[in-house]
Amino acid sequence: MPIRVGLISAAHVHAPSFATCLAENSKAEFVGIWDNENERGETFAHKFNTHFTSDLNTLLNQVDAVAIASENIRHKEHIAAAVAAKKHVLCEKPIAPNAEHAAEIEKLAHTEGLVLATAFPCPFSPNFTHAASRIENGDIGTVLAACTTNQGKCPFGWFTDPALSGGGSMIDHVVHVADLLRRLFGEELANVQAQTGNNHYAQAWEDTAMVSVEFKNGVFATIDSSWNRPANAATWGNVKLNLVGEKGVIELDLFSQGMQVTNQNGSYQAGSGSNLDALMIDDFLEAINTNGRPKSTLLDGLWASKIAIKAFESLGQAGEVATVK
């Protein structure tokens, strides 16, 4: 019997992909969408041939699970509502935009009997899994450092309203790569430090961010999470890792699957290969069916969110390094 899944909000740019993947997966029945903005929700429901409701409890009473694609600041309340209704959860990243929300969500993340997952597609990339296996096999020896990026085009809208997002490019893009670093190097952190700027758009929110992360085993990494891709760039952004080991280097691009096409409308990448969102959705549904553990739990997502939160805290300490406790 298919798992009945509803979508909480169409606010996030990844909401259309969620809807498509759910509709195409035989393990799921895409029931409908709730949104706090009626026009946005109704437009989304019409586009994806599903139902819209303006009452969250109505949707929760119709489903077994929810995918949350709301604004960052609303994740806490939506996770809480779903958990209270005993519904499985797949939540868009970043899970928490600040320390207060992180603490409250962490309590919910320990709820037993529910699959509580973070929407991290990157761990499903064949490029990443192959690189991780090479590191595990010792192909480049002990990894000493990593230079990484998750740059992108500025999405504007609520993403650039700190009251809804919690910040700018740093809160939005740090978490994907932070999660990958955790999978490669473990969870024990020593220090997090950040530098930010707003030179691209000259607004109050940061559009440029460089985060330095030091692990207790001595490995360190940098994460460039800037919104520095122009509107006419061939792809929305890039997730790249340059991993430096004692015996060699591994360089990988997680979203390089595709063909570069140039025509009268410009240049773009026509994607091919693995659909990482589809793999992520299927993993979530399979965890529900088997009472198993998804590849990325809510706690995994919180760990990555805390990197971004600590990065912001470092900015308020006159350039001093923020020690992770």
C-alpha angles and dihedrals in degrees: 000000000000119000110248108231130184130192120233106210134340092226097111123077089232094059093094090054091050091052093047094048093048093048091050097046115092090208091065141060110205100218103181148280139277121201133173088221107065097200093050092047095046092048091050093047091051092049093051097037095241139116129278127207129182092204115080094200090056091058093043090053090055100051145060094209142012137213110213116213100159129127114293095250091057097052092092096055094043094048089048092051093049094047091048088053090048095243127148114247137214107181129194117239142290089050093197130021096198143017095260093056091043091056093050094045091048089062090053092047091069093060109130125226096032133094105231111184141174121227098241110149096172097080087063093060111116088217091059097043091050092049091049091052091050091052091048089051090053096243093148097023121232111355111237105178145354133214109198142173139197099174122162151157115288108257093200117191114084090345088078094046106089090198088067103025104033093234141335133279095338097059090041103048110022095076099066095058093036088059092050091050090052090054091051102039108021133247103283107111130186107180143001124194132171144193121195139182141179100211097126099058103006094225131135093262122076116257094174125052137167117186124191117204125191122194124208091244089064098257114132134191142186124218120199105198099168127148090226103131113110120237091253096050115132092242134026091246145305141264108201133166126195106192116193117202137175092259104030150327133272117204118187138174112201097199102040093109106119149048127286108234125190124186140140090297094056135259126315142157116252102209123228137166125037121017099219094192090053091051090049093050091048091050090053093049093046091052089055093048094049099034084240138140120272118229089251118033127194088258090055089054092048091053090056092045090054090059089060092043091051089048090058091047090055090059090060093055099070093259095312118140116261110230113219114229 
